[in-house]
Amino acid sequence: MSVVRLFDAPAPRVFAAPAGKPFAEALAIGALARLDAVGAPRDALADIELTIMTSRARRAVRTAFARVSGGAVLGPRMRGVDELGREDLEDPASIGPPPIEATQRLLWLTRLVRALLAAQPELGALVAAPQLAQDLAKLLDDAAAAGASLDDLAALETGKHAAHWEESRKFLEIVRLAWPAQLAEDGRSEPTARRRRFVEALARVWGAAPSDRVMLIAGAPTDDAAEQFFELIARSPQGAVILPGLDRTLDPAALETLRSGQAPDHPQASAVRFLDRLGLGPADIPLWTEPADYPEPPAAQARLRLLSQSLRPAPVTDAWRGALPELRAEAATATAGLTLLEAASPREEAMSIAIALREALETPGRTAALVTADRELARRVSAELQRWGVTPDESGGRPLSLTPPGVFFTSTLAAAYEANWPTALLECLKHPLAAAGHPRGVTARAARKLERLVFRRGVPIGSFAEIFSVVEAYEADQAALAAQEPPAQAEAPDAEEAEPADPPLSDWLRAVEQHFAPLMALARAEEADLTELFVQHVELAETLAADETGESKLYDRAAGQSLRAAVERIRDASSVFGPIAPAEYPALLGALLAEEAVREAFGRHARVLILGTPEARMQSADLVVLGGLNEGIWPRIPQPDAWLSRDMRAEINLPPLEAQIGLAAHDFFQLAASNEAILTRARKSDGAPTVPSRWLLRLTTLLEGADSSALNAMRERGERFIRLAGLIDQPRAIVRPAPRPAPRPPLDARPRQFSATEVETLIRDPYAIYAKKVLRLRELEPLEAELGARELGRSLHSIAERFVWAVRDEWPENAKERWDQIVAEELAKFEGEPTLHAVWSVRAAGIRDGFLRGERERHADGRAVALEKRGVTRFPTALGEATLTAFADRIDLLDAGGFAIYDYKTSQPPTARQQAAFAKQLALEAGILWRDGFEGVAAGRPVKLAFVRLSDGSELHADGDPSALAEEAVAGLTKLIDAYADPETPYLARLRPAWISFDGPYDHLARRDEWDGQEEEG
């Protein structure tokens, strides 16, 4: 028996907490005041049973009771909805068997949906089963919460609806027939339906023997099941419901609109529906706190009147005209603590919010909270707050999939499935958790080396076998390649920092492949047991995360513990599923992990909160920021029901989809009524204009008509934060643009080895040579290598070379057939890319006749003696001996004597002016030939230098005597290198910009955008 009685008034009892006031604080003040009024001691709080909807709200209520009571106090007993009164049930089994666990329910429903899709493939792909199962689970919850019978689905007349609803009926039979049978077989029940049966059983028990315990329930009912429970408490002898944010000033017209169900998206719609159930109206509801105990300033009442008017039901907004005089008179008072912040972009919005939150911390004891339905905005603000070392207390936490353990776990799956290679594999192997049986430093170095050697070559790689072919070739040729370079000039572009104890890359890679092998084998199977597939996935992640001692950090800290809990739950539940096509597993795993979130228990700032809208209903702060107030974000537009049309939902008594907007509108109403509130939105997102939230649009429209100066003042307060956001990244002092870089490295570091193409770069952009050869920086190829113009050019080069070599002795009668055969063989490697293969085949066929025509003339003049031949020559310079290398596309020995050097071009060959200025490649190759630099080709006089257009086989000859051009080119290179023997000669960036029409790979390093155009060409 309770030792305290708080209420003498007859049931039902409903109270309202002041809108705009911290709900938990108002709850504590009202409870303590009532204890004082009946002369009960404070420890009598322990006799009160308080039902709170979330565990986070319980913490807020405990804190509020301690703060209001002025010290330690034994607070009320707080319980969940399904805990209250359980001891009153004589037979707990009467409400049904235990509820099914959520993961097991999703797996069972997915299995049932999958069976239907397998039997009737026209209904959808098997991979869609998890999402369809989630939609069915939501329908089950909605129906149970609304008290709708799924048996009514059978009576729906789908014939009068769209034809595709007839297909939906096939899925609905799962929840109407197959699912109840499955639950009965397993001895389980639906959680929401069981909760409803509990309330009904409790009502029968209390009806026969009413409980005299003091029972309070704080919050707002969100559906019929909740309303039923709230009504039970309100009608009990010592029970009461405390509603937050109830608008007790609704006029008859607005109230009648809400009662008729015409405005389910109104903030008071659910409260009015609940009060109608009790035979009460908003005006009948007293405040939970007396004004003397919890006074409200006049500004608060003015704010509530403004918000109430702005959110009037649409059918009765004509009342705005009559309310304008009163609104005009108190607009300045109502908006005194209200700020409107309309940022240009989501980034500016996040930065402005972070500044507002950080500014609040300047006042000792002051608290600030961001409330938003936009998780991306929440993450942005959290990141911006790190500028000041502030880590906010986020109620929603982070999605498990975005935490380091979650990212590593999912990346192992993508890598094993060879999906999105090589990005997924490198994401896995370069992850800080990856060790693969070695010290983490060894695996990190090996992964970086693997990236440069294999995946940054511009060649698509899609399997471990292809990786091994590259790695083993590299290791076999490494010594030979190094021997070809003078030791002092060896560039070793693929070199990677290494420790003496590091294993060879091929050994490390072989061990990694063995770790992946079991899961990769299952991934390629037609069918696998879900438990086996999941266990292999977990074992792969755990093995890759273990170092040489077997220690793993995969399950460390809060994120790791959440991952471990999810793994154990899925492993335990997976046995109900059975076989699955491995291709379906990633989507199923994504569905099972979708709702997992991680909230760190420590290291959070006590005075800065980031809350989702459900969590904000009990929380409080001195400054409240309502972020992301754009249509589609807050409120979110309800997605159409996957199974039932609006009319069909109404036929089986399911609530309208707009009821979700009504709950969001209530949150907005309650929060915007806070003493100090900032309303924020971004005017553009991803470059596209956004639409203000309907509530914000109504508020600004009403204020524009009532008192535009008050609205302008709100905007000006918001502009202050935007201006601060614009200043925060500006440097403290004026930063002058960087000058054109002119590095002067020591003479012994200056390069003396050049390829023929690098000589062109040295002439046009010496800084690029400095970055490449002195700093040893190389441009990395993109990871996701795509076949394009470069690969086409290489293939055409290869086709031309193979053809020339095949006919060098005698021109065949079937030249066209030989060409076509070589084209087919060369392009066969691209058959996996059917579109490219088709396009490139047409391109190769299109150049055939022109190329053969020109080639026949060249064949008549001489005979090819070298293709893709590497040549080297050395010569003295002021810097010491220099080395010139080149790869000649083709060298012909002419019948008339001497040699011809050809360079194939798929693009436009350089003009005569460009050849004279910097395009020295052919002339330098001629100089190497003249100096006996091509092994296997006798030294000789070059008599012909020409560029061959592969597009039509025509030639563009070098302007001048080839022998003279060769000598001049080598002499010019010697002179150029000699110039850099002067310590004061710099390697200027873009020395001759008029000759550079493209962006260079080192322009960003040279900070080109800062100085380009400010200096004249040198």
Secondary structure, DSSP 4 states (H G I P E B T S, - for coil): --S-----SPSP-EEEEPTTS-HHHHHHHHHHHHHHHTT--GGGGGGEEEE-S-HHHHHHHHHHHHHHHTS----PEEE-TTTTTGGG-S-GGGG-SPBPPHHHHHHHHHHHHHHHHHH-GGG--GGGHHHHHHHHHHHHHHHHHHT--GGGGGG--GGGS-THHHHHHHHHHIIIIIHHHHHHHHT-B-HHHHHHHHHHHHHHHHHHS---SEEEEES---SHHHHHHHHHHHHSTTEEEEEES--TT--HHHHHHHHTTS-TTSTTHHHHHHHHHHT--GGGPPBSS-TTTS---HHHHHHHHHHHHHT--GGGGGGHHHHHHHHHHHHHHHTTTEEEEEESSHHHHHHHHHHHHHHHTTSTT--EEEEES-HHHHHHHHHHHGGGT---EESS-EEGGGSHHHHHHHHHHHHHTTTTTTHHHHHHHTSTT--TTS-HHHHHHHHHHHIIIIITSSS---SHHHHHHHHHHHHHHHHHHHHTS-GGG---TT-----TTPPPHHHHHHHHHHHHHHHHHHHTSS-EEHHHHHHHHHHHHHHHHB-TTS-B-TT-HHHHHHHHHHHHHHHHHGGGT-EE-GGGHHHHHHHHHTT-EE--SSS--TTEEEE-HHHHTT---SEEEEE--BTTTSSPPPPPPSS--HHHHHHTTPPPTTHHHHHHHHHHHHHHTSSSEEEEEESEETTEE--B-HHHHHHHHHHHHH-HHHHHHHHHHHHHHHHHHHHHTS-SS--PPPPPP-----GGGS--EEEHHHHHHHHH-HHHHIIIIIS---PPPPSS----HHHHHHHHHHHHHHHHHHTSSS--TTHHHHHHHHHHHHHGGGTTSHHHHHHHHHHHHHHHHHHHHHHHHHHHHEEEEEEEEEEEEEEEETTEEEEEEEEEEEEEEETTSSEEEEEEESSPPPPHHHHHHT--HHHHHHHHHHTT-BTTS----EEEEEEEETTT--EEE-SS-HHHHHHHHHHHHHHHHHHTTSTT----TTSSGGG--S--TTTTTTTHHHHTTTS---
